[in-house]
Amino acid sequence: TLDAKTYQGVVRLELDRGVQFPKDSSARILTAGLLGDQYVGLEPGAEEKTLASGDTITQTQSAVVLESLISQFLFNKAADAGTAAPPAGAKK
């Protein structure tokens, strides 16, 4: 769902009862391969207490959007080309 106040996504997930993660675990959106499906990955923390039913994971990381990375790279290359020094001996 979408939090109407923060405009951030809210994900609810269920874990098997036998799976325990420390309370300070983090979650992030990962991609299976270069253009594969996205999924939620959990990174275990170091705390001794474990997540309980209804707990919230507050340490999260957004997905890397390939299109954004490519456009940022191209924009930076274009900006670098526009500010390149003139060749040696060129008249101003």
C-alpha positions as a printed Julia matrix, in Angstrom:
92×3 Matrix{Float64}:
  0.0     0.0     0.0
  0.97    3.68   -0.1
  1.25    5.81    3.04
 -0.85    8.88    2.19
  1.15   11.12    4.54
  4.73   10.18    3.55
  4.04    8.89    0.02
  6.19    5.87    0.8
  5.28    2.29    0.1
  4.23    0.04    2.96
  4.92   -3.68    2.56
  3.47   -6.36    4.76
  5.07   -9.77    4.61
  4.74  -13.04    6.42
  7.61  -15.3     7.43
  7.38  -18.95    8.34
  7.2   -19.37   12.12
 10.49  -21.27   12.1
 12.36  -18.35   10.49
 13.74  -15.85   12.99
 15.41  -12.52   12.14
 17.01  -10.13   14.65
 15.0    -6.98   15.47
 17.62   -4.76   13.81
 17.41   -6.56   10.46
 17.03   -4.49    7.29
 14.99   -4.96    4.14
 15.7    -3.87    0.59
 14.3    -4.35   -2.87
 16.52   -6.6    -4.99
 16.39   -7.7    -8.62
 16.89  -11.25   -9.86
 19.43  -10.7   -12.63
 19.82   -7.63  -14.81
 16.18   -7.29  -15.82
 14.58   -9.93  -13.6
 11.76   -9.85  -11.09
 12.09   -7.72   -7.97
 11.77   -9.14   -4.48
 12.24   -8.13   -0.84
 15.56   -9.26    0.61
 16.13   -9.37    4.37
 19.59   -8.72    5.8
 19.96  -10.1     9.34
 21.1    -7.71   12.04
 23.11   -8.5    15.16
 20.57   -7.95   17.96
 19.66  -10.95   20.12
 15.93  -10.17   20.23
 14.05  -11.34   17.15
 11.24   -9.81   15.13
  7.8   -10.67   16.45
  4.42  -10.64   14.76
  3.43   -7.05   13.96
  6.96   -5.6    14.27
  8.18   -3.0    11.78
 11.49   -3.08    9.93
 12.56    0.56    9.74
 15.93    0.13    8.03
 15.05   -0.15    4.35
 16.69    0.52    1.01
 14.98    1.3    -2.28
 15.49   -0.63   -5.48
 18.17    0.48   -7.91
 16.38    1.56  -11.1
 18.53    0.67  -14.09
 16.98    3.35  -16.3
 17.82    6.05  -13.73
 21.43    4.9   -13.5
 21.83    4.94  -17.28
 20.26    8.39  -17.69
 22.41    9.78  -14.86
 25.53    8.32  -16.49
 24.61    9.8   -19.89
 23.78   13.19  -18.35
 27.14   13.28  -16.53
 28.99   12.31  -19.74
 27.2    15.07  -21.67
 28.01   17.6   -18.95
 31.67   16.5   -18.97
 31.82   16.87  -22.76
 30.36   20.4   -22.53
 32.99   21.54  -20.01
 35.98   19.84  -21.6
 39.06   22.03  -22.03
 39.77   23.19  -25.61
 42.56   21.38  -27.42
 46.07   22.74  -26.91
 46.88   25.6   -29.27
 43.24   26.36  -30.04
 42.37   30.08  -30.48
 39.81   31.61  -28.14
